[in-house]
Amino acid sequence: MRVTVDQPKCVASGQCVMLAPDVFDQDDDGIVELLTDTPDAAHHDDVKESAAVCPAAAIHLADK
């Protein structure tokens, strides 16, 4: 899995950080920061859920 984020679309809800804190973080303004663009398989379900619940649809997933 490859993860990308569209930071300009991010609305700083923090859903992704709560669901997958090993993959996502937030800067001082609350905007998503990607900690790894190729998370371990153990995190895939959490990353998929993060993308699904992102209110701005700022998280994009692709097959590696």
C-alpha positions as a printed Julia matrix, in Angstrom:
64×3 Matrix{Float64}:
   0.0    0.0    0.0
   1.16   3.51  -0.83
  -0.38   6.47   1.0
  -0.45  10.07  -0.14
  -2.11  13.06   1.48
  -3.42  16.27  -0.04
  -2.4   18.73   2.66
  -4.21  21.74   1.12
  -7.5   19.77   1.34
  -6.98  18.78   4.98
  -9.48  20.32   7.42
  -7.52  19.3   10.53
 -10.17  16.98  11.98
  -7.51  14.6   13.34
  -9.48  11.43  12.58
  -6.49   9.89  10.8
  -4.15  10.53  13.72
  -6.56   8.94  16.18
  -6.99   5.85  13.99
  -3.42   5.39  12.73
  -0.95   7.37  14.87
   2.01   5.41  13.51
   1.22   6.62  10.0
  -0.27  10.11  10.44
   0.53  13.14  12.58
  -0.53  16.78  12.58
   1.54  19.94  12.35
   1.03  22.91  14.69
  -1.95  24.04  12.6
  -3.55  20.6   12.71
  -2.78  19.75   9.09
  -2.04  16.1    8.37
   1.57  14.98   8.1
   2.47  11.59   6.69
   4.97   9.69   8.81
   5.37   6.87   6.27
   3.98   6.49   2.77
   4.36   2.69   2.85
   2.93   1.48   6.16
   3.43  -2.06   7.42
   0.64  -4.53   6.69
  -0.33  -4.4   10.36
  -1.48  -0.8    9.83
  -3.37  -1.26   6.55
  -6.83  -1.63   8.09
  -6.38   1.5   10.21
  -5.08   3.47   7.22
  -8.03   2.33   5.08
 -10.43   3.41   7.81
  -8.63   6.75   8.1
  -9.09   7.37   4.39
 -12.76   6.35   4.58
 -13.61   8.7    7.46
 -11.52  11.69   6.36
 -14.08  14.51   5.99
 -11.99  16.24   3.33
 -11.08  13.07   1.39
  -7.45  14.18   1.71
  -6.0   10.67   2.13
  -5.36   8.63  -1.0
  -4.42   4.95  -1.14
  -2.88   2.99  -3.99
  -1.51  -0.48  -4.46
   2.25  -0.52  -4.14
